[in-house]
Amino acid sequence: MEWGVPNFFGSIISVVGNTTAEIMEPFFYHLSSNSMFFSQRIDD
């Protein structure tokens, strides 16, 4: 069994996850502020 493979994939997943989080954070923030805006309009 190759012990380096899980660590290799683990580090890739970690890096991709961190990068995706940094990229998507403004998008999710924009999305959540939009949904708050829409829910306020529905309350009216």
mmCIF file as Biopython writes it, N, C-alpha, C and O atoms, coordinates in Angstrom:
data_model
#
loop_
_atom_site.group_PDB
_atom_site.id
_atom_site.type_symbol
_atom_site.label_atom_id
_atom_site.label_alt_id
_atom_site.label_comp_id
_atom_site.label_asym_id
_atom_site.label_entity_id
_atom_site.label_seq_id
_atom_site.pdbx_PDB_ins_code
_atom_site.Cartn_x
_atom_site.Cartn_y
_atom_site.Cartn_z
_atom_site.occupancy
_atom_site.B_iso_or_equiv
_atom_site.auth_seq_id
_atom_site.auth_asym_id
_atom_site.pdbx_PDB_model_num
ATOM 1   N N  . MET A ? 1  ? 0.855   -1.203 0.000  1.0 0.0 1  A 1 
ATOM 2   C CA . MET A ? 1  ? 0.000   0.000  0.000  1.0 0.0 1  A 1 
ATOM 3   C C  . MET A ? 1  ? 0.887   1.249  0.000  1.0 0.0 1  A 1 
ATOM 4   O O  . MET A ? 1  ? 1.870   1.329  0.737  1.0 0.0 1  A 1 
ATOM 5   N N  . GLU A ? 2  ? 0.530   2.192  -0.818 1.0 0.0 2  A 1 
ATOM 6   C CA . GLU A ? 2  ? 1.330   3.412  -0.933 1.0 0.0 2  A 1 
ATOM 7   C C  . GLU A ? 2  ? 0.810   4.455  0.052  1.0 0.0 2  A 1 
ATOM 8   O O  . GLU A ? 2  ? -0.303  4.961  -0.093 1.0 0.0 2  A 1 
ATOM 9   N N  . TRP A ? 3  ? 1.626   4.769  1.051  1.0 0.0 3  A 1 
ATOM 10  C CA . TRP A ? 3  ? 1.172   5.702  2.086  1.0 0.0 3  A 1 
ATOM 11  C C  . TRP A ? 3  ? 1.185   7.146  1.587  1.0 0.0 3  A 1 
ATOM 12  O O  . TRP A ? 3  ? 0.514   8.006  2.158  1.0 0.0 3  A 1 
ATOM 13  N N  . GLY A ? 4  ? 1.952   7.418  0.514  1.0 0.0 4  A 1 
ATOM 14  C CA . GLY A ? 4  ? 2.054   8.792  0.034  1.0 0.0 4  A 1 
ATOM 15  C C  . GLY A ? 4  ? 0.804   9.253  -0.700 1.0 0.0 4  A 1 
ATOM 16  O O  . GLY A ? 4  ? 0.549   10.453 -0.798 1.0 0.0 4  A 1 
ATOM 17  N N  . VAL A ? 5  ? 0.020   8.305  -1.217 1.0 0.0 5  A 1 
ATOM 18  C CA . VAL A ? 5  ? -1.124  8.682  -2.049 1.0 0.0 5  A 1 
ATOM 19  C C  . VAL A ? 5  ? -2.210  9.395  -1.244 1.0 0.0 5  A 1 
ATOM 20  O O  . VAL A ? 5  ? -2.659  10.459 -1.667 1.0 0.0 5  A 1 
ATOM 21  N N  . PRO A ? 6  ? -2.654  8.860  -0.102 1.0 0.0 6  A 1 
ATOM 22  C CA . PRO A ? 6  ? -3.692  9.571  0.662  1.0 0.0 6  A 1 
ATOM 23  C C  . PRO A ? 6  ? -3.227  10.962 1.082  1.0 0.0 6  A 1 
ATOM 24  O O  . PRO A ? 6  ? -4.002  11.916 1.026  1.0 0.0 6  A 1 
ATOM 25  N N  . ASN A ? 7  ? -1.966  11.083 1.502  1.0 0.0 7  A 1 
ATOM 26  C CA . ASN A ? 7  ? -1.460  12.396 1.900  1.0 0.0 7  A 1 
ATOM 27  C C  . ASN A ? 7  ? -1.443  13.349 0.715  1.0 0.0 7  A 1 
ATOM 28  O O  . ASN A ? 7  ? -1.754  14.532 0.848  1.0 0.0 7  A 1 
ATOM 29  N N  . PHE A ? 8  ? -1.069  12.805 -0.465 1.0 0.0 8  A 1 
ATOM 30  C CA . PHE A ? 8  ? -1.019  13.623 -1.673 1.0 0.0 8  A 1 
ATOM 31  C C  . PHE A ? 8  ? -2.410  14.141 -2.021 1.0 0.0 8  A 1 
ATOM 32  O O  . PHE A ? 8  ? -2.592  15.336 -2.256 1.0 0.0 8  A 1 
ATOM 33  N N  . PHE A ? 9  ? -3.387  13.242 -2.052 1.0 0.0 9  A 1 
ATOM 34  C CA . PHE A ? 9  ? -4.759  13.656 -2.362 1.0 0.0 9  A 1 
ATOM 35  C C  . PHE A ? 9  ? -5.318  14.551 -1.259 1.0 0.0 9  A 1 
ATOM 36  O O  . PHE A ? 9  ? -6.066  15.492 -1.528 1.0 0.0 9  A 1 
ATOM 37  N N  . GLY A ? 10 ? -4.951  14.249 -0.026 1.0 0.0 10 A 1 
ATOM 38  C CA . GLY A ? 10 ? -5.424  15.072 1.085  1.0 0.0 10 A 1 
ATOM 39  C C  . GLY A ? 10 ? -4.949  16.508 0.962  1.0 0.0 10 A 1 
ATOM 40  O O  . GLY A ? 10 ? -5.704  17.448 1.211  1.0 0.0 10 A 1 
ATOM 41  N N  . SER A ? 11 ? -3.670  16.672 0.570  1.0 0.0 11 A 1 
ATOM 42  C CA . SER A ? 11 ? -3.143  18.030 0.443  1.0 0.0 11 A 1 
ATOM 43  C C  . SER A ? 11 ? -3.783  18.742 -0.739 1.0 0.0 11 A 1 
ATOM 44  O O  . SER A ? 11 ? -4.040  19.943 -0.669 1.0 0.0 11 A 1 
ATOM 45  N N  . ILE A ? 12 ? -4.044  18.019 -1.823 1.0 0.0 12 A 1 
ATOM 46  C CA . ILE A ? 12 ? -4.706  18.625 -2.989 1.0 0.0 12 A 1 
ATOM 47  C C  . ILE A ? 12 ? -6.113  19.077 -2.605 1.0 0.0 12 A 1 
ATOM 48  O O  . ILE A ? 12 ? -6.520  20.194 -2.926 1.0 0.0 12 A 1 
ATOM 49  N N  . ILE A ? 13 ? -6.851  18.212 -1.921 1.0 0.0 13 A 1 
ATOM 50  C CA . ILE A ? 13 ? -8.214  18.549 -1.505 1.0 0.0 13 A 1 
ATOM 51  C C  . ILE A ? 13 ? -8.184  19.756 -0.570 1.0 0.0 13 A 1 
ATOM 52  O O  . ILE A ? 13 ? -9.046  20.633 -0.640 1.0 0.0 13 A 1 
ATOM 53  N N  . SER A ? 14 ? -7.170  19.787 0.313  1.0 0.0 14 A 1 
ATOM 54  C CA . SER A ? 14 ? -7.048  20.897 1.253  1.0 0.0 14 A 1 
ATOM 55  C C  . SER A ? 14 ? -6.808  22.204 0.513  1.0 0.0 14 A 1 
ATOM 56  O O  . SER A ? 14 ? -7.452  23.214 0.795  1.0 0.0 14 A 1 
ATOM 57  N N  . VAL A ? 15 ? -5.865  22.178 -0.449 1.0 0.0 15 A 1 
ATOM 58  C CA . VAL A ? 15 ? -5.535  23.400 -1.194 1.0 0.0 15 A 1 
ATOM 59  C C  . VAL A ? 15 ? -6.722  23.840 -2.041 1.0 0.0 15 A 1 
ATOM 60  O O  . VAL A ? 15 ? -7.070  25.021 -2.064 1.0 0.0 15 A 1 
ATOM 61  N N  . VAL A ? 16 ? -7.348  22.882 -2.741 1.0 0.0 16 A 1 
ATOM 62  C CA . VAL A ? 16 ? -8.496  23.213 -3.589 1.0 0.0 16 A 1 
ATOM 63  C C  . VAL A ? 16 ? -9.644  23.744 -2.739 1.0 0.0 16 A 1 
ATOM 64  O O  . VAL A ? 16 ? -10.321 24.697 -3.123 1.0 0.0 16 A 1 
ATOM 65  N N  . GLY A ? 17 ? -9.857  23.123 -1.584 1.0 0.0 17 A 1 
ATOM 66  C CA . GLY A ? 17 ? -10.924 23.571 -0.702 1.0 0.0 17 A 1 
ATOM 67  C C  . GLY A ? 17 ? -10.694 24.984 -0.208 1.0 0.0 17 A 1 
ATOM 68  O O  . GLY A ? 17 ? -11.619 25.796 -0.179 1.0 0.0 17 A 1 
ATOM 69  N N  . ASN A ? 18 ? -9.449  25.283 0.186  1.0 0.0 18 A 1 
ATOM 70  C CA . ASN A ? 18 ? -9.143  26.630 0.668  1.0 0.0 18 A 1 
ATOM 71  C C  . ASN A ? 18 ? -9.285  27.652 -0.446 1.0 0.0 18 A 1 
ATOM 72  O O  . ASN A ? 18 ? -9.832  28.735 -0.236 1.0 0.0 18 A 1 
ATOM 73  N N  . THR A ? 19 ? -8.796  27.311 -1.631 1.0 0.0 19 A 1 
ATOM 74  C CA . THR A ? 19 ? -8.888  28.234 -2.768 1.0 0.0 19 A 1 
ATOM 75  C C  . THR A ? 19 ? -10.345 28.464 -3.142 1.0 0.0 19 A 1 
ATOM 76  O O  . THR A ? 19 ? -10.760 29.597 -3.384 1.0 0.0 19 A 1 
ATOM 77  N N  . THR A ? 20 ? -11.123 27.380 -3.189 1.0 0.0 20 A 1 
ATOM 78  C CA . THR A ? 20 ? -12.539 27.500 -3.529 1.0 0.0 20 A 1 
ATOM 79  C C  . THR A ? 20 ? -13.260 28.366 -2.501 1.0 0.0 20 A 1 
ATOM 80  O O  . THR A ? 20 ? -14.107 29.184 -2.859 1.0 0.0 20 A 1 
ATOM 81  N N  . ALA A ? 21 ? -12.925 28.188 -1.222 1.0 0.0 21 A 1 
ATOM 82  C CA . ALA A ? 21 ? -13.561 28.977 -0.174 1.0 0.0 21 A 1 
ATOM 83  C C  . ALA A ? 21 ? -13.246 30.456 -0.358 1.0 0.0 21 A 1 
ATOM 84  O O  . ALA A ? 21 ? -14.124 31.304 -0.203 1.0 0.0 21 A 1 
ATOM 85  N N  . GLU A ? 22 ? -11.983 30.768 -0.690 1.0 0.0 22 A 1 
ATOM 86  C CA . GLU A ? 22 ? -11.612 32.170 -0.882 1.0 0.0 22 A 1 
ATOM 87  C C  . GLU A ? 22 ? -12.324 32.762 -2.085 1.0 0.0 22 A 1 
ATOM 88  O O  . GLU A ? 22 ? -12.741 33.920 -2.056 1.0 0.0 22 A 1 
ATOM 89  N N  . ILE A ? 23 ? -12.468 31.971 -3.148 1.0 0.0 23 A 1 
ATOM 90  C CA . ILE A ? 23 ? -13.106 32.465 -4.373 1.0 0.0 23 A 1 
ATOM 91  C C  . ILE A ? 23 ? -14.609 32.621 -4.157 1.0 0.0 23 A 1 
ATOM 92  O O  . ILE A ? 23 ? -15.206 33.601 -4.603 1.0 0.0 23 A 1 
ATOM 93  N N  . MET A ? 24 ? -15.220 31.652 -3.471 1.0 0.0 24 A 1 
ATOM 94  C CA . MET A ? 24 ? -16.672 31.622 -3.359 1.0 0.0 24 A 1 
ATOM 95  C C  . MET A ? 24 ? -17.193 32.503 -2.231 1.0 0.0 24 A 1 
ATOM 96  O O  . MET A ? 24 ? -18.383 32.817 -2.196 1.0 0.0 24 A 1 
ATOM 97  N N  . GLU A ? 25 ? -16.310 32.913 -1.296 1.0 0.0 25 A 1 
ATOM 98  C CA . GLU A ? 25 ? -16.784 33.669 -0.141 1.0 0.0 25 A 1 
ATOM 99  C C  . GLU A ? 25 ? -17.515 34.950 -0.549 1.0 0.0 25 A 1 
ATOM 100 O O  . GLU A ? 25 ? -18.610 35.198 -0.045 1.0 0.0 25 A 1 
ATOM 101 N N  . PRO A ? 26 ? -16.951 35.781 -1.448 1.0 0.0 26 A 1 
ATOM 102 C CA . PRO A ? 26 ? -17.702 36.982 -1.865 1.0 0.0 26 A 1 
ATOM 103 C C  . PRO A ? 26 ? -19.014 36.630 -2.559 1.0 0.0 26 A 1 
ATOM 104 O O  . PRO A ? 26 ? -20.015 37.328 -2.402 1.0 0.0 26 A 1 
ATOM 105 N N  . PHE A ? 27 ? -19.001 35.534 -3.330 1.0 0.0 27 A 1 
ATOM 106 C CA . PHE A ? 27 ? -20.215 35.122 -4.034 1.0 0.0 27 A 1 
ATOM 107 C C  . PHE A ? 27 ? -21.302 34.731 -3.042 1.0 0.0 27 A 1 
ATOM 108 O O  . PHE A ? 27 ? -22.453 35.143 -3.182 1.0 0.0 27 A 1 
ATOM 109 N N  . PHE A ? 28 ? -20.933 33.929 -2.031 1.0 0.0 28 A 1 
ATOM 110 C CA . PHE A ? 28 ? -21.924 33.508 -1.040 1.0 0.0 28 A 1 
ATOM 111 C C  . PHE A ? 28 ? -22.385 34.695 -0.203 1.0 0.0 28 A 1 
ATOM 112 O O  . PHE A ? 28 ? -23.547 34.769 0.198  1.0 0.0 28 A 1 
ATOM 113 N N  . TYR A ? 29 ? -21.459 35.631 0.061  1.0 0.0 29 A 1 
ATOM 114 C CA . TYR A ? 29 ? -21.849 36.825 0.812  1.0 0.0 29 A 1 
ATOM 115 C C  . TYR A ? 29 ? -22.865 37.635 0.007  1.0 0.0 29 A 1 
ATOM 116 O O  . TYR A ? 29 ? -23.867 38.103 0.549  1.0 0.0 29 A 1 
ATOM 117 N N  . HIS A ? 30 ? -22.597 37.797 -1.289 1.0 0.0 30 A 1 
ATOM 118 C CA . HIS A ? 30 ? -23.517 38.511 -2.174 1.0 0.0 30 A 1 
ATOM 119 C C  . HIS A ? 30 ? -24.857 37.790 -2.230 1.0 0.0 30 A 1 
ATOM 120 O O  . HIS A ? 30 ? -25.917 38.415 -2.199 1.0 0.0 30 A 1 
ATOM 121 N N  . LEU A ? 31 ? -24.791 36.445 -2.314 1.0 0.0 31 A 1 
ATOM 122 C CA . LEU A ? 31 ? -26.006 35.648 -2.409 1.0 0.0 31 A 1 
ATOM 123 C C  . LEU A ? 31 ? -26.838 35.785 -1.133 1.0 0.0 31 A 1 
ATOM 124 O O  . LEU A ? 31 ? -28.057 35.941 -1.198 1.0 0.0 31 A 1 
ATOM 125 N N  . SER A ? 32 ? -26.175 35.727 0.031  1.0 0.0 32 A 1 
ATOM 126 C CA . SER A ? 32 ? -26.909 35.799 1.293  1.0 0.0 32 A 1 
ATOM 127 C C  . SER A ? 32 ? -27.495 37.191 1.494  1.0 0.0 32 A 1 
ATOM 128 O O  . SER A ? 32 ? -28.599 37.319 2.023  1.0 0.0 32 A 1 
ATOM 129 N N  . SER A ? 33 ? -26.778 38.236 1.082  1.0 0.0 33 A 1 
ATOM 130 C CA . SER A ? 33 ? -27.325 39.581 1.226  1.0 0.0 33 A 1 
ATOM 131 C C  . SER A ? 33 ? -28.498 39.776 0.268  1.0 0.0 33 A 1 
ATOM 132 O O  . SER A ? 33 ? -29.447 40.492 0.589  1.0 0.0 33 A 1 
ATOM 133 N N  . ASN A ? 34 ? -28.438 39.143 -0.907 1.0 0.0 34 A 1 
ATOM 134 C CA . ASN A ? 34 ? -29.561 39.207 -1.839 1.0 0.0 34 A 1 
ATOM 135 C C  . ASN A ? 34 ? -30.777 38.500 -1.254 1.0 0.0 34 A 1 
ATOM 136 O O  . ASN A ? 34 ? -31.893 39.009 -1.352 1.0 0.0 34 A 1 
ATOM 137 N N  . SER A ? 35 ? -30.574 37.332 -0.647 1.0 0.0 35 A 1 
ATOM 138 C CA . SER A ? 35 ? -31.703 36.589 -0.101 1.0 0.0 35 A 1 
ATOM 139 C C  . SER A ? 35 ? -32.322 37.357 1.066  1.0 0.0 35 A 1 
ATOM 140 O O  . SER A ? 35 ? -33.537 37.314 1.255  1.0 0.0 35 A 1 
ATOM 141 N N  . MET A ? 36 ? -31.495 38.063 1.855  1.0 0.0 36 A 1 
ATOM 142 C CA . MET A ? 36 ? -32.031 38.910 2.917  1.0 0.0 36 A 1 
ATOM 143 C C  . MET A ? 36 ? -32.869 40.030 2.309  1.0 0.0 36 A 1 
ATOM 144 O O  . MET A ? 36 ? -33.933 40.372 2.825  1.0 0.0 36 A 1 
ATOM 145 N N  . PHE A ? 37 ? -32.379 40.596 1.207  1.0 0.0 37 A 1 
ATOM 146 C CA . PHE A ? 37 ? -33.095 41.674 0.525  1.0 0.0 37 A 1 
ATOM 147 C C  . PHE A ? 37 ? -34.442 41.182 0.017  1.0 0.0 37 A 1 
ATOM 148 O O  . PHE A ? 37 ? -35.459 41.857 0.177  1.0 0.0 37 A 1 
ATOM 149 N N  . PHE A ? 38 ? -34.443 39.994 -0.601 1.0 0.0 38 A 1 
ATOM 150 C CA . PHE A ? 38 ? -35.687 39.450 -1.140 1.0 0.0 38 A 1 
ATOM 151 C C  . PHE A ? 38 ? -36.661 39.114 -0.011 1.0 0.0 38 A 1 
ATOM 152 O O  . PHE A ? 38 ? -37.863 39.340 -0.151 1.0 0.0 38 A 1 
ATOM 153 N N  . SER A ? 39 ? -36.163 38.579 1.101  1.0 0.0 39 A 1 
ATOM 154 C CA . SER A ? 39 ? -37.064 38.227 2.194  1.0 0.0 39 A 1 
ATOM 155 C C  . SER A ? 39 ? -37.662 39.488 2.813  1.0 0.0 39 A 1 
ATOM 156 O O  . SER A ? 39 ? -38.804 39.474 3.272  1.0 0.0 39 A 1 
ATOM 157 N N  . GLN A ? 40 ? -36.889 40.583 2.827  1.0 0.0 40 A 1 
ATOM 158 C CA . GLN A ? 40 ? -37.440 41.838 3.330  1.0 0.0 40 A 1 
ATOM 159 C C  . GLN A ? 40 ? -38.547 42.336 2.408  1.0 0.0 40 A 1 
ATOM 160 O O  . GLN A ? 40 ? -39.562 42.855 2.873  1.0 0.0 40 A 1 
ATOM 161 N N  . ARG A ? 41 ? -38.351 42.179 1.097  1.0 0.0 41 A 1 
ATOM 162 C CA . ARG A ? 41 ? -39.382 42.616 0.147  1.0 0.0 41 A 1 
ATOM 163 C C  . ARG A ? 41 ? -40.633 41.761 0.291  1.0 0.0 41 A 1 
ATOM 164 O O  . ARG A ? 41 ? -41.747 42.271 0.166  1.0 0.0 41 A 1 
ATOM 165 N N  . ILE A ? 42 ? -40.466 40.473 0.551  1.0 0.0 42 A 1 
ATOM 166 C CA . ILE A ? 42 ? -41.623 39.592 0.715  1.0 0.0 42 A 1 
ATOM 167 C C  . ILE A ? 42 ? -42.390 39.976 1.981  1.0 0.0 42 A 1 
ATOM 168 O O  . ILE A ? 42 ? -43.619 39.909 2.014  1.0 0.0 42 A 1 
ATOM 169 N N  . ASP A ? 43 ? -41.652 40.382 3.029  1.0 0.0 43 A 1 
ATOM 170 C CA . ASP A ? 43 ? -42.316 40.782 4.267  1.0 0.0 43 A 1 
ATOM 171 C C  . ASP A ? 43 ? -43.193 42.014 4.048  1.0 0.0 43 A 1 
ATOM 172 O O  . ASP A ? 43 ? -44.225 42.161 4.702  1.0 0.0 43 A 1 
ATOM 173 N N  . ASP A ? 44 ? -42.797 42.886 3.150  1.0 0.0 44 A 1 
ATOM 174 C CA . ASP A ? 44 ? -43.639 44.037 2.827  1.0 0.0 44 A 1 
ATOM 175 C C  . ASP A ? 44 ? -44.900 43.548 2.129  1.0 0.0 44 A 1 
ATOM 176 O O  . ASP A ? 44 ? -45.756 44.355 1.765  1.0 0.0 44 A 1 
#
